[in-house]
Amino acid sequence: LLKTLILFSHWGKRFRYTYRLEEYEQIFESIEAVDREGMDHIASKNLSNFHNYLRRTKNTICGRNPICLLLATINLLEQKVNIRIFEKSVVKTFKGPDAVTNQISEVCSIESSP
């Protein structure tokens, strides 16, 4: 069992990150959609798509470089050694919104078992 905890968006002026998808009326809906996309790239082990996502959104994901290293390692192991990692992934999210100051953080937990 591999369990990974990733701190996603630190959203708001004090974090200098206010990326927003215009199709969502509420800020928290946009943040959730942007973060969910990143989580999906991680869970699917798609390093190229995760890189493109980071370039496009500039999301403030703590540990994004170690995540990229982990994805590259997993991809290499799966290709060279023919083992499967992250076959069954469960993605859970926990939000910490502060409606008064519009400062929002989101935590993602990815659990994987063989």
Sine and cosine of phi, psi and omega as CSV:
sin_phi,cos_phi,sin_psi,cos_psi,sin_omega,cos_omega
0.00,0.00,0.78,-0.63,0.06,-1.00
-0.89,-0.45,0.80,-0.60,0.01,-1.00
-0.83,-0.56,0.80,-0.61,-0.04,-1.00
-0.84,-0.54,0.71,-0.70,0.06,-1.00
-0.91,-0.42,0.84,-0.55,-0.07,-1.00
-0.84,-0.54,0.77,-0.64,0.06,-1.00
-1.00,-0.03,0.94,-0.35,-0.05,-1.00
-1.00,0.03,-0.60,-0.80,-0.18,-0.98
-0.71,0.71,0.79,-0.61,0.29,-0.96
-0.96,-0.29,0.99,-0.12,-0.19,-0.98
-0.97,-0.24,0.72,-0.69,0.08,-1.00
0.65,-0.76,0.21,-0.98,-0.06,-1.00
-0.88,0.48,-0.60,0.80,-0.03,-1.00
-0.93,0.37,-0.37,0.93,0.07,-1.00
-1.00,-0.06,-0.09,1.00,-0.06,-1.00
0.84,0.55,0.62,0.78,0.03,-1.00
-0.63,-0.78,0.93,-0.36,-0.02,-1.00
-0.71,-0.70,0.49,0.87,0.05,-1.00
-0.84,0.54,0.71,-0.71,-0.06,-1.00
-0.56,-0.83,0.68,-0.74,0.11,-0.99
-1.00,0.07,0.85,-0.53,-0.11,-0.99
-0.91,0.41,-0.38,0.92,-0.05,-1.00
-0.95,0.30,-0.14,0.99,0.02,-1.00
-0.96,-0.27,0.76,-0.65,-0.02,-1.00
-0.96,0.29,-0.67,0.74,-0.04,-1.00
-1.00,-0.08,0.64,-0.77,0.00,-1.00
-0.85,0.53,-0.71,0.70,-0.07,-1.00
-0.89,0.45,-0.49,0.87,0.05,-1.00
-0.94,0.35,-0.65,0.76,0.04,-1.00
-0.91,0.42,-0.71,0.70,0.01,-1.00
-0.86,0.51,-0.70,0.71,-0.01,-1.00
-0.89,0.46,-0.66,0.75,0.00,-1.00
-0.91,0.40,-0.69,0.73,0.00,-1.00
-0.90,0.43,-0.72,0.69,0.00,-1.00
-0.91,0.41,-0.64,0.77,-0.01,-1.00
-0.87,0.49,-0.63,0.78,0.04,-1.00
-0.86,0.50,-0.72,0.70,0.03,-1.00
-0.89,0.46,-0.68,0.74,0.02,-1.00
-0.88,0.47,-0.63,0.77,0.01,-1.00
-0.91,0.42,-0.63,0.78,0.03,-1.00
-0.91,0.42,-0.64,0.77,0.03,-1.00
-0.92,0.40,-0.76,0.66,-0.03,-1.00
-0.88,0.47,-0.52,0.86,0.01,-1.00
-1.00,0.03,-0.01,1.00,0.05,-1.00
0.90,0.44,0.50,0.87,-0.06,-1.00
-0.99,-0.12,1.00,-0.03,-0.07,-1.00
-0.90,0.44,-0.68,0.74,-0.01,-1.00
-0.87,0.49,-0.73,0.68,0.03,-1.00
-0.91,0.41,-0.58,0.82,0.04,-1.00
-0.91,0.41,-0.67,0.75,0.07,-1.00
-0.87,0.50,-0.74,0.68,0.01,-1.00
-0.88,0.48,-0.66,0.75,0.04,-1.00
-0.86,0.50,-0.72,0.69,0.00,-1.00
-0.90,0.44,-0.66,0.75,0.02,-1.00
-0.89,0.45,-0.67,0.75,-0.06,-1.00
-0.95,0.30,-0.72,0.69,-0.12,-0.99
-1.00,-0.07,-0.40,0.92,-0.11,-0.99
0.81,0.58,0.55,0.83,-0.04,-1.00
-0.85,0.53,0.62,-0.79,-0.08,-1.00
-1.00,0.03,0.90,0.44,-0.03,-1.00
-1.00,0.05,0.89,-0.46,0.07,-1.00
-0.93,0.37,0.77,-0.63,0.02,-1.00
1.00,0.08,0.34,0.94,-0.04,-1.00
-0.89,0.46,-0.58,0.81,0.01,-1.00
-0.93,0.36,-0.72,0.70,0.09,-1.00
-0.89,0.46,-0.53,0.85,0.05,-1.00
-0.90,0.44,-0.70,0.71,0.03,-1.00
-0.88,0.48,-0.67,0.75,0.04,-1.00
-0.89,0.45,-0.68,0.73,0.03,-1.00
-0.88,0.48,-0.72,0.69,0.00,-1.00
-0.89,0.46,-0.67,0.74,0.03,-1.00
-0.89,0.45,-0.66,0.75,0.01,-1.00
-0.91,0.42,-0.71,0.71,0.02,-1.00
-0.87,0.49,-0.72,0.69,0.00,-1.00
-0.87,0.49,-0.68,0.74,0.01,-1.00
-0.90,0.43,-0.71,0.70,0.01,-1.00
-0.88,0.47,-0.67,0.75,-0.01,-1.00
-0.91,0.41,-0.56,0.83,0.00,-1.00
-0.98,0.21,-0.72,0.70,-0.15,-0.99
-1.00,0.08,-0.60,0.80,-0.10,-0.99
-0.96,-0.28,-0.14,0.99,0.01,-1.00
0.85,0.52,0.71,0.71,0.14,-0.99
-0.92,-0.40,0.44,-0.90,-0.02,-1.00
-0.95,-0.32,0.79,-0.62,0.02,-1.00
-0.82,-0.57,0.60,-0.80,-0.01,-1.00
0.91,0.42,0.59,0.81,0.01,-1.00
-0.92,0.40,-0.66,0.75,0.01,-1.00
-0.87,-0.50,0.96,-0.27,-0.04,-1.00
-0.92,-0.40,0.63,-0.78,0.08,-1.00
-0.87,-0.49,0.85,-0.53,-0.01,-1.00
-0.95,-0.30,0.82,-0.57,0.03,-1.00
-0.84,-0.54,0.58,-0.82,0.04,-1.00
-0.81,-0.58,0.48,-0.88,0.03,-1.00
-0.70,-0.72,0.80,-0.60,-0.03,-1.00
-0.97,-0.25,0.46,-0.89,0.09,-1.00
-0.75,-0.66,0.92,0.38,-0.05,-1.00
-0.98,0.20,0.52,-0.85,0.13,-0.99
-0.84,-0.54,0.99,-0.13,-0.11,-0.99
-0.89,0.46,-0.44,0.90,-0.05,-1.00
-0.96,0.29,-0.69,0.72,-0.08,-1.00
-0.97,-0.24,-0.02,1.00,-0.04,-1.00
0.83,0.55,0.57,0.82,0.10,-0.99
-0.97,-0.26,0.85,-0.53,-0.10,-0.99
-0.75,-0.66,0.69,-0.73,0.13,-0.99
-0.83,-0.56,0.50,-0.87,0.04,-1.00
-0.73,-0.69,0.70,-0.72,0.01,-1.00
-0.92,-0.39,0.69,-0.72,0.04,-1.00
-0.89,-0.45,0.74,-0.67,0.09,-1.00
-0.90,-0.43,0.82,-0.57,0.04,-1.00
-0.91,-0.41,0.87,-0.50,0.05,-1.00
-0.94,-0.34,0.68,-0.73,-0.01,-1.00
-0.69,-0.72,0.63,-0.78,0.07,-1.00
-0.72,-0.70,0.41,-0.91,-0.04,-1.00
-0.92,0.38,0.00,0.00,0.00,0.00
